[in-house]
Amino acid sequence: MTSYIEKNLLEGEKIIYKTNRHWIVYAWPVAWLVITLLFLKEYRFMGNLAIFPFLIAIVTGIDSTLDYVFSEIALTNMRIMIKLGFLARTSMETGIQNISSIRIEQSIMGRLLDYGTVIINDVGSTRTPFRRIANPYGFRKAVQRELEMLNIPAE
């Protein structure tokens, strides 16, 4: 199966760096499964109620899996290409020469597990945040390296 990014490469365009969503997107489904197990263990007489958190775990698990599998983030020698989600899709493509800055926001958990929000600012003052991205500093470093090769100052 050809990826969105590979299908939309321009002539002479090469992928330089690729990343994806972080596995932390599965945090809510796992939390709902834990709640289901607690219901089953602690409230045996109310075991039928465990079906509700279990169903929520299934629905959020499917949503998280689709988000994880169908999200793509890439830097090419010409642009940044990002496509997130499956049913609800967000995509952004911007020429590398239009990048004015890339900012990373990370929580303590994000620093420990190496994920964060990548905020891309282009010269048109568009500020686009992309959350739960794996290895955000590696992505920013690759963009900065590419900008240096093009002799474009990076912030």
N, C-alpha and C positions, 0 to 999 in steps of 0.2 A: 504494500500500500504506500503510495507516494504521499509525502506529507504536504501540508498547505504551503510551507515555506519552499520546499523543493519544487513544487508546481508553479510557484510564482517568482522564481528567480529570473532576472533579466539576462540577456546575452552577456557573457563575460563576468557574470556575478558569481562569487564563491562564498560559501559559508565559512566564516572565520571562527566563530564561537557559538555554541548552542547550549542552552540550559532549559529547565522546565520548572513546573510547579514543584514545590517541596512536598515531601510525604506528610507534612503536618496538616495537609488538607483532610487527612483522615482522622483528625483529633475528635471531631464531634461524633462521627459514627461509632468510634471506639468508646467514647463517653456514654453514649446511649446503650451500648451493649453492656457496659459495666453496670449501669442503672438497672437494666433488665436482669442481670445476674443477681444483683442485690435484692430485687423484688422476689425473685425465685427462692433465694436463700433465706431471707429474713421474714418474708410474709407468705409463707406456704399457703395459708388459708385465702390469700388474695392473689394467688398465682395467675389467675385469669387476667389480672390487671397488667401483668408483665408483657402482654401482647402489644400494648400501646408503645412503650419505649422500644420494644423490639421492632415494630413496624417503622418507627421513626429512625432507628438505626439502619434499617434496610434502605429506606428512601434516601437518607443523607449519605449512606455508603455508595449507592448507585450514582448520586449526583457528584460526590467527591471523585469517584472513579472516572466518570466521564470528563470531569474537569481536569484531572491529572493526565489522563491518556490523550486527550485532544488538545491540550494547551502546548504551544510551541513558542519559544523565544530564541531569536537568533540575531547575530550580528554578521553582516556580510561585508564585503569590501566596498559596498555602495550605500547600505542603509541598515537600519534596525527594523526588524520585522517581529511583531508580537501578535499572536492569536491565542486568546484564552477562552476556554469553555467549549461547550458543545451545543446545547439547546439555547442558552443565553450566551451569545458570543460577543466578545470584545476584540477588536483588532486595531492595530496601529502600525503604520509604516512611515518612517521618516528618513529622509536622506541624511547620511552621516555628516554632511557639511552643514546641515541645519541644526545640529545639536549644540545648544549653548551650555548645558550642564546636565549632569546626572547625579541625583542625590539618593542616598540610601538611608532608610529608617529601619532600625532593628530594636526589638524589645530585648530584654535579658534572655528570654527563651530563644528568640531568634539568633542571638549571638552564640548561645550554647549549641544550637542545632543547625546553624549556618543557613538561615533563611531570612528574608526581609522584604520590605517594600522598595521597589526601584521607582524613582520619580524622574521622568525624562522631561526636560525643558528644551523646547526648540526656540529658534530665533523669533518666531511669531508669538512668543509668550504663552504658548500652550503648555500646560503642566499636566502630565498624565501619570498617575500612580498605578503601579502593578504590584499587587500584594501576594505574599507567600511564594516568593521566587527563590529557588535554590541557588546558593552561592552568588549572592548579589554583588559582592565585592569583586569576584572573578569576572563577572559580566562587565562591571564598570571599568575594571582595569583593561579588559580587551577593547572596549570602546575608546578609552584614552589612548591606548597604543595605536589603534587605527587612525585616530585623529592626529596623533603626532606624525604618522607616516604621511598624512595629507597636509602637514604643516598648518593644522587648524588648532589654535590654543584651546585647551580643555580646562574647565573649572573643576 
